[in-house]
Amino acid sequence: MKANAIPKEIIEKLNTGVVIPAMPLALNSKRKLDERRQRALIRYYLDAASGGLAVAVHTTQFAIRKPEVGLYEPLLTIAGEEFSRFTSNTGKQAIRIAGVIGKTEQALKEANLAMNKGFHAVLLSLAAFRDTPNNDIIKHCREIAGIMPVIGFYLQPAVGGRKLDVNFWREFAGIENVIAIKIAPFNRYQTFDVLRGVAESGRSDQIALYTGNDDNILVDLLSVYEIPHGNRIIKKRITGGLLGHWAVWTRSAVKLLNSVHAGEYDNDVVKMLTLANKITDCNAAFFDAANNFAGCITGLHEVLRRQGLLEGLWTLDPDEVLSPGQLEEIDRVYSAYPDLNDDTFVAENLDRWLA
């Protein structure tokens, strides 16, 4: 499927910039899929006015693909049903993104499945190519782009990613069916490598940039990059976010992005940086920065559990738990920044989402 086959409304949303949560996995105490709460989560994100949803990504847990788990296809099916229900009820469409991982054979199978399930694009992880030369990775990306529109993914090394230089991003951005890039190295230098690569690719006006830098969300969204290329200065912005952090307090994230697009922070640097630091402080607690992100998934689960969306913190790995001190950190930021949560919105709608 080529990018021009995607509904115009979806491409416009993507390019304008929207909130796209990275969907967590809802499990019961037996570590089996809790379909009722999984659907409730998806309904929460869509009703919170997210522009889309990324399914089967890092926050959903890569282990969903293990044969003994077998949740990759069921999650795409459930999400597809909820997307369709949302469109039927509201007349609106959300951007449907499926995570795709692994070497080429596996990635092609997943991309084909995503296409058959009605997804618009795939978020392509390159973590399986840890020591592979750029040319070989680009060949892989071209093969996947021959199946589905591709969103690139610069995943930070601390949670399984690898370093990708400016030469890679220049070549990657030149692939015709690449429509966006999620920038998530948690590193200013590497973030600029992506911006520079896109600017120098000749396709900068065809690629939407999304922050995945959960440690720098607001600053990313407000930054303008001016990059010389030939006789031109290419201006580029990161227009939205595809974030694990936005899997919680999502309604507040939508309000934040709307404020950014409305220019609310353009003339008040102090206000902007103060809020940016509050958001980063919350992320440090949720993502367990103190312990090199060991509790990043369970931290998000804890916030959703408090709101009633999840029943517990269970993950597919029994050893994956909150780190020592992480619960206290989540308590602290909850108390320190009450204006950043969306607990009231969730409480008002929870019964309906769980019905």
C-alpha positions as CSV (number, residue, x, y, z in Angstrom):
1,M,0.0,0.0,0.0
2,K,1.4,3.4,-1.0
3,A,1.1,6.5,1.1
4,N,-1.2,8.1,-1.5
5,A,-3.7,5.3,-0.8
6,I,-4.1,6.4,2.8
7,P,-7.3,8.6,3.3
8,K,-6.5,12.3,2.9
9,E,-7.8,13.0,6.4
10,I,-5.2,10.6,7.9
11,I,-2.3,12.2,6.0
12,E,-3.5,15.7,7.0
13,K,-3.7,14.6,10.7
14,L,-0.3,13.1,10.6
15,N,1.3,16.2,9.0
16,T,-0.5,18.7,11.2
17,G,0.7,16.8,14.3
18,V,-1.4,14.9,16.8
19,V,-1.2,12.9,20.0
20,I,-0.5,9.3,19.4
21,P,-0.2,7.1,22.5
22,A,1.9,3.9,22.5
23,M,-0.7,1.4,23.7
24,P,0.1,-0.7,26.9
25,L,-1.0,-4.3,27.3
26,A,-3.9,-5.1,29.6
27,L,-3.4,-8.4,31.4
28,N,-5.2,-10.1,34.3
29,S,-3.7,-11.7,37.4
30,K,-3.0,-14.9,35.4
31,R,-1.0,-12.7,32.9
32,K,-3.5,-13.4,30.1
33,L,-5.1,-10.8,27.9
34,D,-7.8,-8.8,29.7
35,E,-9.9,-8.0,26.6
36,R,-12.4,-5.8,28.4
37,R,-9.7,-3.5,29.8
38,Q,-7.8,-3.6,26.6
39,R,-10.8,-2.2,24.8
40,A,-11.4,0.3,27.6
41,L,-7.8,1.6,27.1
42,I,-8.4,2.1,23.4
43,R,-11.7,3.8,24.0
44,Y,-10.0,6.1,26.5
45,Y,-7.3,7.2,24.0
46,L,-9.8,7.8,21.2
47,D,-12.3,9.7,23.4
48,A,-9.5,11.7,24.8
49,A,-9.1,13.1,21.2
50,S,-5.9,11.4,20.4
51,G,-5.2,11.6,16.7
52,G,-4.2,7.9,16.5
53,L,-2.8,5.0,18.3
54,A,0.3,2.8,18.0
55,V,-0.4,-0.9,18.7
56,A,2.1,-3.7,19.3
57,V,5.0,-1.3,20.1
58,H,7.5,-1.3,22.9
59,T,5.0,-0.1,25.5
60,T,2.7,-3.0,24.4
61,Q,5.7,-5.4,25.1
62,F,7.6,-7.0,22.3
63,A,7.0,-10.4,23.9
64,I,3.4,-10.4,22.6
65,R,5.0,-12.0,19.5
66,K,6.4,-15.1,21.2
67,P,4.6,-18.3,20.0
68,E,3.6,-19.2,23.6
69,V,2.0,-15.7,24.0
70,G,0.5,-15.2,20.6
71,L,-1.1,-11.8,21.1
72,Y,0.2,-9.8,18.1
73,E,-2.7,-10.6,15.8
74,P,-5.4,-10.6,18.5
75,L,-4.3,-7.1,19.6
76,L,-4.4,-5.8,16.0
77,T,-7.9,-7.3,15.6
78,I,-9.2,-5.7,18.8
79,A,-7.7,-2.4,18.0
80,G,-9.2,-2.5,14.5
81,E,-12.6,-3.2,15.8
82,E,-12.4,-0.3,18.2
83,F,-11.1,2.0,15.5
84,S,-14.1,1.0,13.3
85,R,-16.5,1.5,16.2
86,F,-15.1,4.9,16.9
87,T,-15.5,6.0,13.2
88,S,-19.0,4.6,13.1
89,N,-20.0,6.6,16.2
90,T,-18.2,9.8,15.5
91,G,-17.6,10.0,11.7
92,K,-13.9,10.6,12.6
93,Q,-10.9,8.5,11.7
94,A,-7.8,7.9,13.8
95,I,-4.3,7.1,12.5
96,R,-3.9,3.3,12.8
97,I,-0.2,2.3,13.4
98,A,1.1,-1.2,14.0
99,G,4.5,-1.9,15.4
100,V,6.7,-4.1,13.2
101,I,10.0,-5.6,14.5
102,G,12.6,-8.3,13.6
103,K,14.6,-9.2,10.6
104,T,13.1,-8.9,7.1
105,E,11.2,-12.2,7.0
106,Q,9.4,-11.5,10.3
107,A,8.9,-7.8,9.5
108,L,7.3,-8.6,6.2
109,K,4.9,-11.0,7.8
110,E,3.9,-8.4,10.4
111,A,3.5,-5.6,7.8
112,N,1.3,-7.8,5.6
113,L,-0.8,-8.7,8.7
114,A,-1.1,-5.0,9.6
115,M,-2.2,-4.1,6.0
116,N,-4.8,-6.9,6.1
117,K,-6.1,-5.6,9.4
118,G,-6.7,-2.1,8.0
119,F,-3.8,-0.3,9.5
120,H,-2.5,2.8,7.8
121,A,1.2,2.5,8.6
122,V,3.8,0.5,10.4
123,L,6.2,1.8,13.1
124,L,9.4,0.0,12.0
125,S,11.8,-1.0,14.8
126,L,15.4,-1.7,13.8
127,A,16.6,-3.1,17.1
128,A,17.2,-6.5,15.4
129,F,20.0,-4.9,13.3
130,R,22.3,-4.0,16.2
131,D,25.6,-4.4,14.3
132,T,24.4,-4.2,10.7
133,P,25.8,-1.7,8.2
134,N,23.6,1.1,7.0
135,N,23.2,-0.2,3.5
136,D,21.8,-3.5,4.7
137,I,19.3,-1.8,7.0
138,I,18.2,0.5,4.2
139,K,17.5,-2.5,2.0
140,H,15.4,-4.0,4.8
141,C,13.5,-0.7,5.1
142,R,12.8,-0.6,1.4
143,E,11.3,-4.1,1.5
144,I,8.9,-3.2,4.3
145,A,8.0,0.1,2.6
146,G,7.1,-2.0,-0.5
147,I,4.2,-3.4,1.6
148,M,3.1,-0.5,3.8
149,P,3.8,3.2,4.5
150,V,6.6,3.3,7.0
151,I,7.1,5.4,10.1
152,G,10.8,5.3,11.1
153,F,11.7,4.7,14.8
154,Y,14.9,5.9,16.5
155,L,14.6,3.9,19.7
156,Q,17.0,4.7,22.6
157,P,19.7,2.1,23.2
158,A,18.7,1.8,26.9
159,V,15.5,-0.1,25.9
160,G,16.9,-2.0,23.0
161,G,17.6,0.5,20.2
162,R,20.9,1.3,18.4
163,K,22.7,4.3,17.3
164,L,21.8,5.5,13.7
165,D,23.9,8.2,12.1
166,V,22.9,11.2,9.9
167,N,23.9,9.2,6.8
168,F,21.3,6.5,7.7
169,W,18.5,9.0,8.2
170,R,19.3,10.8,4.9
171,E,19.0,7.5,3.0
172,F,16.0,6.4,5.0
173,A,14.1,9.6,4.5
174,G,14.7,9.3,0.8
175,I,12.6,6.1,0.6
176,E,9.3,7.0,-1.2
177,N,6.9,5.3,1.2
178,V,8.4,6.7,4.4
179,I,5.8,9.1,5.7
180,A,7.0,10.0,9.3
181,I,9.7,9.4,11.8
182,K,9.4,8.9,15.6
183,I,12.5,10.4,17.2
184,A,13.2,8.7,20.5
185,P,17.0,8.4,21.2
186,F,16.6,10.6,24.4
187,N,19.7,12.5,23.1
188,R,20.0,16.0,21.6
189,Y,22.8,15.2,19.2
190,Q,21.1,12.1,17.8
191,T,17.8,14.0,17.5
192,F,19.5,16.6,15.4
193,D,21.0,13.8,13.2
194,V,17.4,12.8,12.3
195,L,16.4,16.4,11.5
196,R,19.5,17.0,9.4
197,G,19.1,13.7,7.5
198,V,15.5,14.5,6.7
199,A,16.4,18.1,5.6
200,E,19.1,16.8,3.3
201,S,17.0,13.9,1.9
202,G,15.0,16.1,-0.5
203,R,11.8,14.8,1.0
204,S,11.5,17.0,4.1
205,D,8.1,18.3,3.1
206,Q,6.8,14.8,2.8
207,I,7.8,13.5,6.2
208,A,6.1,14.3,9.5
209,L,8.3,14.3,12.5
210,Y,7.1,13.1,15.9
211,T,8.8,13.2,19.2
212,G,9.4,10.1,21.1
213,N,11.8,11.8,23.5
214,D,9.7,11.4,26.6
215,D,12.4,13.4,28.5
216,N,12.1,16.5,26.3
217,I,8.5,16.5,25.0
218,L,7.5,20.2,25.2
219,V,10.9,21.6,24.0
220,D,10.8,19.2,21.1
221,L,7.4,20.4,20.1
222,L,8.3,24.1,20.3
223,S,11.7,23.9,18.5
224,V,12.3,25.1,15.0
225,Y,15.2,23.6,13.1
226,E,16.9,25.7,10.4
227,I,19.3,23.4,8.4
228,P,21.3,24.6,5.4
229,H,21.1,22.4,2.4
230,G,22.5,23.5,-0.9
231,N,21.4,27.1,-1.5
232,R,18.4,26.7,0.8
233,I,17.6,26.8,4.5
234,I,15.3,24.0,5.3
235,K,12.9,24.8,8.2
236,K,11.5,21.8,10.0
237,R,9.5,21.2,13.2
238,I,8.5,18.2,15.2
239,T,4.7,18.6,15.0
240,G,3.3,15.8,17.3
241,G,4.2,13.0,19.6
242,L,4.1,9.2,19.5
243,L,4.9,8.5,23.1
244,G,4.8,6.0,25.8
245,H,4.4,8.9,28.2
246,W,1.2,9.9,26.4
247,A,-0.3,6.5,27.2
248,V,-1.2,8.1,30.6
249,W,-2.8,11.5,31.3
250,T,-3.7,11.5,27.6
251,R,-6.5,14.1,27.7
252,S,-4.0,16.5,29.3
253,A,-1.5,15.7,26.5
254,V,-4.1,16.6,23.9
255,K,-4.7,19.9,25.6
256,L,-0.9,20.5,25.7
257,L,-0.4,19.9,22.0
258,N,-3.4,22.1,21.2
259,S,-1.8,24.9,23.2
260,V,1.4,24.4,21.4
261,H,-0.3,24.6,18.0
262,A,-2.2,27.7,19.1
263,G,1.1,29.5,19.9
264,E,0.3,29.8,23.7
265,Y,4.0,29.4,24.7
266,D,5.6,31.2,21.8
267,N,6.2,34.5,23.7
268,D,6.8,33.2,27.2
269,V,10.0,31.2,27.5
270,V,9.9,31.0,31.3
271,K,6.3,29.6,31.3
272,M,7.2,27.1,28.6
273,L,10.4,25.9,30.3
274,T,8.8,25.7,33.7
275,L,6.0,23.4,32.3
276,A,8.6,21.4,30.3
277,N,10.5,20.7,33.4
278,K,7.4,19.5,35.3
279,I,6.5,17.1,32.4
280,T,10.1,15.7,32.4
281,D,9.9,15.3,36.2
282,C,6.8,13.2,35.8
283,N,8.4,11.2,33.1
284,A,11.4,10.4,35.2
285,A,9.0,8.8,37.8
286,F,6.8,7.0,35.3
287,F,9.7,5.7,33.2
288,D,12.0,5.0,36.1
289,A,14.9,7.1,34.9
290,A,16.7,6.5,38.2
291,N,17.1,2.8,37.3
292,N,17.9,3.1,33.6
293,F,14.2,2.7,32.7
294,A,13.9,-0.7,34.2
295,G,10.3,0.1,35.4
296,C,9.2,2.1,32.4
297,I,6.3,-0.2,31.5
298,T,5.1,-0.9,35.0
299,G,5.3,2.8,35.9
300,L,2.8,3.5,33.2
301,H,0.7,0.6,34.4
302,E,0.7,2.0,37.9
303,V,-0.8,5.3,36.7
304,L,-3.5,3.5,34.7
305,R,-4.2,1.2,37.7
306,R,-4.8,4.2,39.9
307,Q,-7.3,5.5,37.4
308,G,-9.1,2.2,37.2
309,L,-8.2,1.5,33.6
310,L,-6.0,-1.4,34.5
311,E,-6.6,-3.9,37.3
312,G,-2.9,-4.5,38.1
313,L,0.7,-4.0,37.0
314,W,1.1,-7.4,35.5
315,T,3.4,-7.8,32.5
316,L,4.3,-10.8,30.4
317,D,7.6,-11.0,32.3
318,P,7.0,-11.9,36.0
319,D,10.3,-10.2,36.9
320,E,9.2,-6.9,35.4
321,V,8.1,-4.9,38.5
322,L,8.3,-1.4,39.8
323,S,11.8,-0.5,40.9
324,P,12.7,0.3,44.5
325,G,11.5,3.8,45.2
326,Q,9.6,4.2,42.0
327,L,6.2,4.0,43.7
328,E,7.2,6.8,46.0
329,E,8.4,8.9,43.0
330,I,5.0,8.4,41.3
331,D,3.3,9.5,44.5
332,R,5.5,12.6,44.6
333,V,4.8,13.8,41.0
334,Y,1.1,13.0,41.4
335,S,1.0,15.3,44.4
336,A,3.3,18.0,42.9
337,Y,1.6,18.4,39.6
338,P,-2.2,17.8,40.0
339,D,-2.9,20.0,37.1
340,L,-1.2,17.6,34.7
341,N,-3.3,14.5,35.3
342,D,-6.7,13.7,33.6
343,D,-8.2,11.7,36.5
344,T,-11.5,13.6,36.4
345,F,-11.9,12.9,32.7
346,V,-11.2,9.2,33.2
347,A,-13.5,9.0,36.3
348,E,-16.4,10.5,34.3
349,N,-16.1,8.0,31.5
350,L,-14.6,4.8,33.0
351,D,-17.8,2.9,33.4
352,R,-18.8,3.5,29.8
353,W,-15.4,2.4,28.5
354,L,-15.5,-0.8,30.6
355,A,-19.1,-1.6,29.5
